C-alpha cells in the first residue's frame, strides 16, 4: 500500500493519488496567478520574488482552507456533485484568505478592485473544473 501515514484519529492515511492531486492543485493555482502576473507585464523569470509574493498568498489561503474543509479526504471524490460543492466553497474561502493576505503588509503589492473578481472566478474555473474531471474519471473506481 502506497500511503503516507501520520498521527491522527482513525485512519488518516493519504494515498499517493491524493498527494498527486494536492500537488497539482497547488501547481495549477500557482500557474494561474503567475500567468495573470505575466499578462500584466511581470516576468516570472526576471522577477521571481515579485511573482512569489503574488502566488504565495493564494497558495497559503488554499492550503489552510483546504485542510479545514477536508478537501483531501477520500470521500471528496465520491461524486461530481460533492466535488463541485466542496471545492467551490473551499475556493471561495481560500480566495478571500489569499486576497486578504495579498492586501496586507506581509506582501508587497496590491490590486485594483476587479482583481478579486477575476481571481475568484478564474480560480473557481481552474480548481473546480480540473477536479470535476478527475472525479468523473475516477468515481467509479
N, C-alpha and C positions, 0 to 999 in steps of 0.2 A: 504494500500500500504506500503510495506516494503522498505523504501528508506532513505538514508542519504542525507540530503539536506544542502546546504550552500549558501553563497552569490556568485553570479556569473551572467553571462549574459545568459538570456534564461533559459531553463530547464536544469540544470546541475545536476539533482538528480542522485544518484548512487544506483542502486538496490542491494539487498542482494547478488544476484548471482555474480555481478561484484566485490563486496568486497571479496567474497569467492575465485573467480578466481585470484584476486590480491594477496591475502594471499598465495594461492597455488603456484603462480608464484615465490614468494619470498622463500617459503619453499623448492620448488624443486631446485631453484638456490642455496640456502644455502646447501642443501643436496649434490648437485653436487660438489661444492667447498670443503665441508668438507670431502666428500668421496675421492676426489683427494688427500687431505692432509693426510687422513688415509692411502691411498695406498702408500704414500711416507714415512710412518713410524711416522707420527704425530698423537698422540692420542687426539681426541677432549675432552675426559673426563679428562685426566690428564693435558692437556694444553689448557684450554678453551680460554684464552686470545690470544694465538697464532692462534687458529682456528678462532676466531672472527676477528683478523687482516687479515686473509686470505679471509674470507667470506665478510666482510663489504665493501671493495671497489667495489665488483661486485654488491652487493645489492644496494648500493648508485648509482652506474652507471645505473643500471636497473631502479630504481625509477625516477631518473632525466630524462633519455631519454624517458622512457615510458610516463611520464607526458607531455613532449614536443610533442611527437608523437601522443598523444591521444589514447593510447592503451586501455584505459578503458572506451572509449565511446561506446554507444550502437550499432553503425553501424560496429564496427570492426568484430564482429562475423556474419555478414550478408552473407558471402560466404567463402568457403575454400580458394579460390584464394586470396581474400582480406586479410584474416588472414595470409596466408603464406607471402605475400608481406610485409605487415606492421610489422609483428613480426620479419621477417628476417632483415629488415632494422633497426628496433629498437634494436634487439640484437646485430647487428654488431656495432652500435654506443655505446651501453651500455658496451659491452665487451671492447671496446677501452678506454672508460672512466675508467672502472674498472682496466684495465691494467696500465693506466697512474697513477691512484691513488696508485695501488699496488707497483709501482716502485718509488713513491715519498717518500719524507722524512716523510710524515704523517703516514706511516705504516711501521712496521718492516718487513724485508724480501726482497725478490727479486725473480727473476725467470730466469731460463735458457731459451734460445731462443725458444725451442719447446713449452714452456708453453702457449704463446699466441695462437699458432695454435690449441693445444689441447683444451684449454679453449673456444676459439671461436667456434670450431667445435662441441664439446660436448654440449655446451650451446645452440647452434643452434638446435641440435637434440632434446634436452630436452624441451626447451621453445616452439619452433615452433611445435614440434611433439605433445606435450600434448594439446596445444591449437587448433591444427587442429582436433584432436579427439573430443574435446569439441564442436567446430564449426560444425563438421559433424553430431554430435548427436543432436545439438540444433538449427541448422539453419532453420529448417522447423517449429519451434515453433512460 
